[in-house]
Amino acid sequence: MHAGLFYFRCAFTAAGKRLVKHSIKMENGCEITLSLYCECRFFQLETRSISMRAKPTSFDIAHMAGVSQSTVSRALRNSPLVNKETRDKIQAIAQELNYKVDKNASNLRQQQSRTIALLLFEDPTTDDSKINPFFLSMLGSITRACAAEGYDLLVSFQQLSDNWHADYEDTNKADGLILLGYGDYVDYQDKLHQLQDQNTHFVLWGAVDPNRPGISISCDNFRGGYKVTQHLIRQGRKCFGFIGTADHHYPEFFERFKGHSVALEQAGYQHQPLKLDAISSEEAGKAALNQLLEQQPHIDAVVCASDTIALGVMEALKERGYAVPEDVAVVGYDNILLSNYVSPKLTTVQQDTTAAGEMLVKTVVKMIREEPVEDVILPAEVIVRESCGNTG
């Protein structure tokens, strides 16, 4: 026998109480009479099987599964509060009915947007054509990690916003924030304190600093600078220069420079490391290299705080008649895609953008769930290529 589930719909047009009877014949010949006692206006009664309904609801699934509607909602969210057998049963019914969860309605009930906002500290270039390639790689990994966690991603350049919490969490645009960029951290200290005071769910990509508010996910910048400098020392390089703004305004660059300096000191280099400031751009790298050669024309190794700086440095060296790596070895940091396609191929320090994106998203999701979180420092790996003179 095939059981049929039927629904009643009434259109009320006249006052009065009325007893409504409706009979259903089953396949085995039995007849079932349903009685409804209604206080209504004149009505027209019709029946419709669930298979004919235009759009099934969670209440339909609950009725068929013999559970409450709230249990259906939890099961369709894969909540561990629903046992696996019940969850599988509910999900099978939902699939059979081609039921689709209305995410907007669900999010509204839960007062969540199921969206994470990614705020970039730095703006695109003046012609809007470039974003730091490292951050493009990070964007891809963050997007994949958000999808895996069931969140949408909102990307925004919000350098001039006065109140990130009000812009996103208060307006229910996003449940949490990821902050990403090589910007001047000192300029953002007040905003970070403001986010913390407002109990905002936010995580920062950047050097771990116990004096800075919030949770940070970072590469081991000190170790990266140290290891790549050690490699150059082993290649017999004697006269070093470091290019990148390395101070408390740019703590990631500062950590890389400190690792570079310690490696030189441990190797017995007595002189103060030579350092030229540069933001993370090819143009800044070219300008800094020209200044460096004016101060030390016999330089034979340049450690750059980013790959984009290193690309500018190599271009400037070629323009001035220096051969890379025969005359000057050049190393970068970030392992952007282009570093493996320039000539010579660039030796660099790799930051694991896949692990970084996953960790950033998992951390902010834990915050949203009110779970404990902590700073994380990911390992750095030297990728040896042609620009330092020895790929061994």
C-alpha positions in Angstrom: 0.0 0.0 0.0 1.3 3.4 -0.9 0.6 5.9 1.8 -0.5 9.3 0.6 0.1 12.6 2.5 -2.5 15.3 1.8 -2.8 18.9 2.6 -6.0 21.0 3.0 -6.3 24.6 1.9 -9.4 26.8 2.6 -10.4 30.1 1.1 -12.7 31.8 3.6 -15.5 34.1 2.3 -18.5 33.8 4.7 -19.0 33.8 8.5 -20.0 30.7 10.5 -18.8 27.5 12.1 -18.8 24.5 9.8 -18.0 20.8 10.0 -15.9 19.7 7.0 -15.6 16.1 6.0 -13.2 14.8 3.4 -12.9 11.2 2.4 -9.7 9.5 1.0 -9.8 6.1 -0.7 -6.7 4.0 -0.2 -5.4 1.4 -2.6 -6.6 -1.5 -0.4 -10.2 -0.3 -0.7 -10.4 1.2 2.7 -11.8 4.7 3.0 -10.7 7.2 5.6 -12.9 10.1 6.5 -11.2 13.2 7.9 -13.3 15.7 9.8 -12.4 19.4 10.4 -14.5 21.7 12.6 -13.7 25.2 11.4 -14.8 28.6 12.4 -14.6 30.3 9.1 -16.2 32.1 6.3 -17.5 30.4 3.2 -14.7 28.2 2.0 -13.5 26.1 -0.8 -11.6 22.9 0.2 -9.0 21.3 -1.9 -6.5 18.6 -1.5 -3.1 18.3 -3.0 -0.4 15.6 -2.6 3.1 16.7 -1.5 4.5 15.6 -4.8 2.4 18.3 -6.5 3.3 21.1 -4.2 5.4 23.9 -5.9 7.8 24.3 -3.0 8.1 21.9 0.0 8.9 23.3 3.4 10.9 22.1 6.4 7.6 21.3 8.1 6.8 18.8 5.3 10.1 17.1 6.0 9.5 17.1 9.7 6.1 15.5 9.2 7.5 12.8 7.0 10.5 12.1 9.2 8.4 12.2 12.4 10.5 14.8 14.1 10.2 18.5 15.0 10.9 21.3 12.5 13.8 22.5 14.7 15.4 19.0 14.4 15.1 19.3 10.6 16.8 22.7 10.6 19.7 21.3 12.7 20.0 18.2 10.6 20.2 20.2 7.4 23.0 22.2 9.0 24.9 19.0 9.9 24.5 19.8 13.6 26.2 17.2 15.9 23.1 17.6 18.1 21.2 15.4 15.8 22.3 11.7 15.7 23.6 10.4 12.4 20.7 8.0 11.6 18.1 10.8 12.0 20.3 13.3 10.2 20.7 10.9 7.2 17.0 10.2 7.1 16.1 13.9 7.1 18.7 14.7 4.5 17.4 11.8 2.3 13.9 13.1 2.5 15.0 16.7 1.7 16.9 15.4 -1.4 13.9 13.4 -2.5 11.7 16.5 -2.3 14.4 18.7 -3.9 14.2 20.9 -0.8 16.5 23.9 -0.8 17.4 25.7 2.4 16.5 29.4 2.3 19.8 30.7 3.6 18.6 34.3 3.9 15.7 33.3 6.1 17.8 30.9 8.1 20.5 33.6 8.6 17.9 36.1 9.6 16.5 33.8 12.3 19.9 33.2 13.6 20.9 36.9 13.3 23.9 35.8 11.2 24.9 36.7 7.7 27.1 33.6 7.1 29.6 36.0 5.5 33.2 36.9 6.4 34.6 40.3 5.3 38.2 40.5 4.1 39.5 44.0 4.5 42.7 45.0 2.7 45.0 47.5 4.4 46.3 48.8 1.1 44.6 50.2 -2.0 45.3 49.1 -5.5 47.8 51.1 -7.6 46.7 54.4 -9.1 45.5 52.8 -12.3 43.6 50.1 -10.4 45.5 47.4 -12.3 47.6 45.9 -9.5 47.1 44.3 -6.2 50.1 42.7 -4.5 50.4 39.2 -6.1 51.0 37.6 -2.7 47.6 38.9 -1.5 46.0 37.6 -4.7 47.3 34.1 -3.7 46.0 34.6 -0.2 42.6 35.7 -1.6 42.3 32.4 -3.4 43.1 30.3 -0.4 40.8 32.4 1.9 37.9 32.0 -0.6 38.3 28.2 -0.7 38.5 28.0 3.1 35.3 30.1 3.5 33.5 27.9 1.1 34.6 24.8 3.0 33.2 26.4 6.2 29.9 27.4 4.6 30.6 31.1 4.5 30.5 33.7 1.7 33.4 36.2 1.4 33.1 39.9 1.1 36.3 41.7 -0.1 36.7 45.4 0.5 39.4 48.1 0.5 38.4 49.9 3.7 41.4 52.0 4.4 39.4 55.2 4.9 36.5 53.7 7.0 36.2 55.1 10.5 34.4 52.2 12.1 34.9 48.7 10.7 32.6 47.1 13.3 29.7 49.4 12.5 30.3 48.9 8.8 30.1 45.2 8.9 29.0 43.4 12.1 26.5 46.1 13.3 24.8 46.1 9.8 24.9 42.3 9.6 26.9 42.4 6.4 29.5 40.1 8.0 29.9 38.0 11.1 33.6 38.5 11.3 36.6 40.3 9.8 39.9 39.2 8.3 42.5 42.0 8.0 45.2 41.7 5.4 47.9 43.9 4.1 51.4 45.3 4.3 50.1 48.7 5.5 51.4 50.9 8.2 50.3 49.1 11.4 50.8 52.2 13.5 48.1 54.0 11.5 45.7 51.2 12.4 46.4 50.7 16.1 43.4 52.8 17.1 41.1 50.9 14.8 42.4 47.6 16.2 41.8 48.7 19.8 38.3 49.9 18.7 37.5 46.5 17.2 38.6 44.8 20.4 36.6 47.2 22.6 33.5 46.5 20.4 34.0 42.7 20.8 34.4 42.3 17.1 35.3 38.9 15.7 38.5 39.7 13.8 41.8 38.1 12.9 44.9 39.8 11.4 47.5 38.5 9.0 50.8 39.9 10.2 53.6 39.6 12.6 52.6 38.3 16.0 53.0 41.1 18.5 51.9 40.7 22.2 51.5 44.5 22.4 49.0 44.7 19.5 45.3 43.9 20.1 43.7 41.0 18.4 44.7 37.5 17.2 47.4 37.2 14.5 48.3 34.5 12.0 51.8 34.9 10.6 54.7 33.3 8.8 57.9 33.0 10.8 59.4 36.2 9.3 62.5 36.1 11.5 63.3 32.6 10.6 62.7 33.3 6.9 65.1 36.2 6.9 67.7 34.3 8.8 67.6 31.2 6.6 67.8 33.0 3.3 70.8 35.1 4.5 72.5 31.9 5.8 72.2 30.5 2.3 73.9 33.5 0.7 76.7 33.4 3.3 77.3 29.7 2.3 77.5 30.8 -1.3 80.5 33.1 -0.4 78.7 36.5 -0.6 80.5 39.1 1.4 78.9 42.5 1.0 75.2 42.6 1.9 72.3 45.1 1.5 68.7 44.8 2.8 65.9 46.5 1.0 62.5 47.0 2.7 61.0 49.4 5.2 62.0 47.5 8.4 60.7 49.3 11.5 57.7 49.1 13.8 55.4 50.5 11.1 56.1 47.4 9.0 56.6 44.6 11.6 56.8 41.8 9.1 59.6 43.5 7.2 61.2 44.3 10.5 61.3 40.7 11.6 62.8 39.6 8.3 65.5 42.3 8.7 66.2 41.1 12.3 66.7 37.5 11.0 69.0 38.8 8.3 71.1 40.8 10.8 71.4 37.9 13.3 72.6 35.6 10.5 75.3 38.1 9.5 76.3 38.6 13.2 76.6 34.9 13.8 78.8 34.5 10.7 81.2 37.1 12.0 80.2 40.2 10.0 81.2 43.1 12.2 79.7 46.0 10.3 76.2 47.3 10.7 73.8 45.8 8.1 73.1 48.2 5.3 69.4 48.9 4.9 67.4 50.9 2.5 63.7 51.6 3.0 61.1 50.5 0.3 57.4 49.6 0.3 56.4 46.5 -1.5 56.5 47.6 -5.1 58.8 47.1 -8.1 59.2 50.9 -8.4 60.3 51.2 -4.8 62.7 48.4 -5.3 64.4 50.0 -8.3 64.7 53.4 -6.5 66.2 51.8 -3.4 68.7 49.7 -5.4 70.0 52.8 -7.1 70.5 54.5 -3.6 72.2 51.3 -2.3 74.7 51.3 -5.2 75.6 54.9 -4.5 76.4 54.0 -0.9 78.1 50.7 -1.6 79.0 50.1 -5.3 80.7 46.8 -4.4 77.6 45.1 -3.1 77.4 41.4 -4.1 74.1 40.3 -2.3 70.8 42.0 -1.9 68.1 40.6 0.5 64.7 42.0 -0.4 61.7 42.1 2.0 59.3 41.0 -0.7 59.4 39.5 -4.2 57.9 42.6 -5.8 60.8 44.6 -4.4 63.3 42.0 -5.7 61.8 42.1 -9.2 62.4 45.9 -9.2 66.0 45.4 -7.9 66.8 42.9 -10.6 65.5 45.2 -13.3 67.6 48.1 -11.9 70.7 46.0 -11.7 70.3 45.0 -15.4 69.8 48.6 -16.4 73.0 49.6 -14.7 75.0 46.7 -16.3 75.2 44.3 -13.4 74.7 40.6 -14.0 72.5 38.6 -11.7 73.7 36.4 -10.0 77.3 36.7 -11.3 77.9 40.2 -10.0 75.1 40.5 -7.4 72.9 37.8 -5.9 69.2 38.8 -5.3 66.7 37.0 -3.0 63.1 37.9 -2.3 60.3 36.9 0.0 56.7 35.5 -0.6 57.3 33.1 -3.6 54.7 34.9 -5.8 53.9 33.1 -9.1 56.1 35.5 -11.2 59.2 34.7 -9.2 59.5 31.4 -11.0 59.1 32.9 -14.5 61.6 35.8 -14.5 65.1 35.4 -15.7 67.0 34.5 -13.7 64.4 32.7 -11.6 64.2 34.3 -8.2 65.4 32.6 -5.0 62.8 33.4 -2.3 61.1 32.5 1.0 57.8 30.8 0.7 54.9 31.5 2.9 52.3 28.7 2.8 49.3 30.7 1.5 47.0 27.6 1.6 47.7 26.9 5.2 47.5 30.7 6.0 44.1 31.1 4.3 42.7 28.0 6.1 44.0 29.2 9.5 42.7 32.8 9.1 39.2 31.5 8.2 39.1 28.8 10.9 40.2 31.3 13.5 37.5 33.8 12.7 34.9 31.1 12.5 36.0 29.9 16.0 35.6 33.4 17.2 32.1 33.6 15.8 31.2 30.3 17.6 32.7 31.8 20.8 35.5 29.1 20.9 39.0 29.8 22.2 41.6 31.0 19.7 45.3 31.8 19.8 48.1 33.4 17.6 49.7 31.0 15.1 53.1 31.3 13.4 53.5 29.2 10.3 56.9 27.9 9.1 59.0 29.6 6.3 60.8 27.7 3.6 63.7 28.9 1.4 63.1 28.2 -2.3 66.5 28.2 -4.0 66.5 29.2 -7.7 68.9 30.9 -10.1 69.2 34.5 -8.7 71.6 33.6 -5.9 74.1 31.7 -8.2 73.7 28.2 -6.9 70.5 26.0 -6.9 72.1 23.3 -4.9 
